[in-house]
Amino acid sequence: MKLVDSISFPGSKLVGGMKSGTGDDRYAFDEAAGWACVIDGATDVGPVRIFSAAESDAARYAEIFAAEIVAGPADAREIPQAWFARLLPRIRKAVEREVKIPLKDAPRSSHPTAAATWVRVKNGRIESATLGDSIAIVRTPAGEVTVLGESSKPADEQKRAQTVMAGTLEDRLKWLQDVRAIHNTANGYWVFGVQPEAAAHIVYQSTDAPAGTQALVMTDGYYRLVSPYGRYTDAQLIEAVIARGLGELMRELRSLEASPEDDAKIGRFKTSDDATALLLEV
């Protein structure tokens, strides 16, 4: 697998204004082993920070996630389900080694989480594993397009944001904290976090990937070009990226995110989101 193009840009802060650091997205890949992963750390909303030295808890969790993938990648003979069952406890232990507040004592709304999509080329197919609203679009040389991940998730968040963003900043933060507190519980929804049992909720998919197949793997910030903006369909987005490059489409994306006044109408918690994408070729 070849990495054709990559991009990762920070977005705006939850309270407005652009971030000054690298943002909360990270990615990792190994061309020789044929795998890649995008990771979207969930914006800090809890009342306390749990990492002592980091740009944000979200960024540090995404870094830990990426580091653990690189340090202990899936064995070529191993099915993704078995590997993630091993990986998630390792991620929790890595987090526990760094936190300044024991996880058992920290508010659940301060526990770090992330959406992520991992892909691997194996036996003429692309395998994927996703939790959250990150997405992969696969296009074969014959023009067949398959979406891996749960493409309804970005639209679901848009609907929630349209309601929540109509309130005050205090109301928004309270809502976000309440939702974060029930992540990875029966009352909430499942994402990658410090709960190893999340492995049982990962969405596993696969699709044919003959030589020349290309895959666009991205966080929901980049997928905004499809949802909510509707500038492209899934098929059109990967075609545009192949033809024009990730950078040109990133500039188009940011041109749509100039006005905070449109946040509630459009349905976005932040005017511009961290956006990361990888273009891969089999």
Secondary structure by P-SEA (a helix, b strand, c coil): ccccbbbbbbbbccccccccccccbbbbbbccccbbbbbbccccccccccccccccaaaaaaaaaaaaaaaccccccccaaaaaaacaaaaaaaaaaccccccccccccccccccbbbbbbcccbbbbccccccbbbbbcccbbbbbccccaaaaaaaaaaaaaacccaaaaaaaaaaaaaaccccccccccccccccccccccbbbbbcccbbbbbbcccccccccccccccaaaaaaaaacccaaaaaaaaaaacccccccccccccccccbbbbbbbcc
